[in-house]
Amino acid sequence: MASKSNLQQILECSPDNIPKEVFTSDSPILIKNLIQSWPSVIASKKSPVESLEYLKKFGNDELYTVFFGEPEINGRVFYNNDCSDFNFQVLGSSLNQLSSVLTKHVGDDNAPMIYVGSSMVDKWLPGFRAENDIVFDDYDPLVSIWMGNKSRIPAHYDFASNIACCVAGKRRFTLFPPEELENLYVGPVDFTPAGQSISMVDFLNPDFDKFPKFRKALESALVVELEPGDALMIPSMWWHHVEALEDFNILVNYWWRNSPTFMGSPQDALEHAIIGLRDLPDDQRQIWKNLFDHYVFSPDNENFEHIPDNAKGILGKLSKVIAEDRMQRLSKKLKR
C-alpha cells in the first residue's frame, strides 16, 4: 500500500482559516492538528472518562443507534456468512449507558464491538459546536459524531465531500480514487449495513484468490492514520475504509456537496436506472446508453444549442424551480 507520504498535507491551519482550495480539492488532504484547540480533543487526551464527561455536558435524552457485534467479528461491520443478514445487532442507548459500557471495556482484549455511526451533533449534543467547530464560509455542512471502541468499516464512498476530524483515539483511513470501483468487489446496492454499498474484501485478511483484482486497487491506495486533533479531507466519491484503532474513539465529520441540493441524489437516479435499463435487451440498452451520453454526459450541453433557451426546460440551465417541478412529476409517475 501507499504510505501517507503520498498524501497532500497541510501543517499550519486553524479551524477558522481553512484554505478555500481544501473544500474543492479532488484528492484527499491531511490537515495536521486542525482541531487541536478543541476542548473535546484536550479532554480526550487525558482519558476516555474525561472525554465522555465532557460530552455529557451537552447530552440530552436522545437515544444513539449502536451497532453491537460479538468479539468474534473482530470489529468488522459486515454481513453474516450468506449475506442474508448482518453480523451485528442494532440497539438504542443513552449517552450515559454508552459511556458506562465503553469505559467498562477499555483494556478488554475480548471486548465486543460498540459502534455509534453518524449522529447529528446539533440533535444529540446541542451546544457542542459552540466550543468545537470549524468554519465553512460557502457551505452549510451536515455535522455528525461517531464513537465507539475498535471497529472496521468496509470501503465505501459518499456523494458528499467530507472533513473527518479525529477527536479521540486513532483512526486509519485507506483511500482509493473513484475509478477503482471494479477492483474493490462492491456488494449489494439495496441491502447495506449503513446505507452505502461496501467492498466485500476483508482488508486485514484479503482473499486474493476470490478477489484477485484487489491487488490492482492496492497499487493506488493511500493510507493515513489520524491522531487526536488531526483532520482528513475526503473528496466526493472517494472510497474509504475506516479503522478505529483504540479502545475508545471519537470522530466528528462535516459533509457538504458542491452542487445544489435541489438536484437530488445521484444514487437515487442510479438505482432507478438499474431497475429501468439494466435488463433490457442488448440492442435497446445500447440505444439508452447513447441517450444518456447525449442528454446527461454531453459536455456543456452542446447538443441542445438548436433549442431556444425559453423552451429547453431541464435541458437548459437547471434552477430550483425547474428541478422541483420535474421531481414532483416524476414522483407522481413512480407512485402509479
HELIX and SHEET records of a PDB file:
HELIX    1   1 LYS A    4  ASN A    6  5                                   3    
HELIX    2   2 LYS A   20  THR A   24  1                                   5    
HELIX    3   3 PRO A   39  SER A   44  1                                   6    
HELIX    4   4 PRO A   48  LYS A   56  1                                   9    
HELIX    5   5 PRO A   71  ILE A   73  5                                   3    
HELIX    6   6 LEU A   95  LYS A  104  1                                  10    
HELIX    7   7 VAL A  121  TRP A  124  1                                   4    
HELIX    8   8 PHE A  128  ALA A  130  5                                   3    
HELIX    9   9 PRO A  178  ASN A  183  5                                   6    
HELIX   10  10 PHE A  214  LEU A  218  1                                   5    
HELIX   11  11 THR A  261  MET A  263  5                                   3    
HELIX   12  12 PRO A  266  LEU A  277  1                                  12    
HELIX   13  13 ASP A  282  TYR A  295  1                                  14    
HELIX   14  14 PRO A  299  PHE A  304  5                                   6    
HELIX   15  15 ASP A  309  ALA A  311  5                                   3    
HELIX   16  16 GLY A  313  LEU A  315  5                                   3    
HELIX   17  17 LYS A  320  LEU A  334  1                                  15    
SHEET    1   A 9 GLN A   8  ILE A  10  0                                        
SHEET    2   A 9 ILE A  29  ILE A  31  1                                        
SHEET    3   A 9 ALA A 231  ILE A 234 -1                                        
SHEET    4   A 9 SER A 161  ALA A 168 -1                                        
SHEET    5   A 9 ASN A 249  TRP A 256 -1                                        
SHEET    6   A 9 LEU A 142  GLY A 148 -1                                        
SHEET    7   A 9 MET A 113  MET A 120 -1                                        
SHEET    8   A 9 TYR A  64  GLY A  69 -1                                        
SHEET    9   A 9 GLN A  89  SER A  93 -1                                        
SHEET    1   B 4 SER A 151  HIS A 156  0                                        
SHEET    2   B 4 TRP A 239  ALA A 244 -1                                        
SHEET    3   B 4 ARG A 171  PHE A 176 -1                                        
SHEET    4   B 4 LEU A 222  LEU A 226 -1                                        
END                                                                             
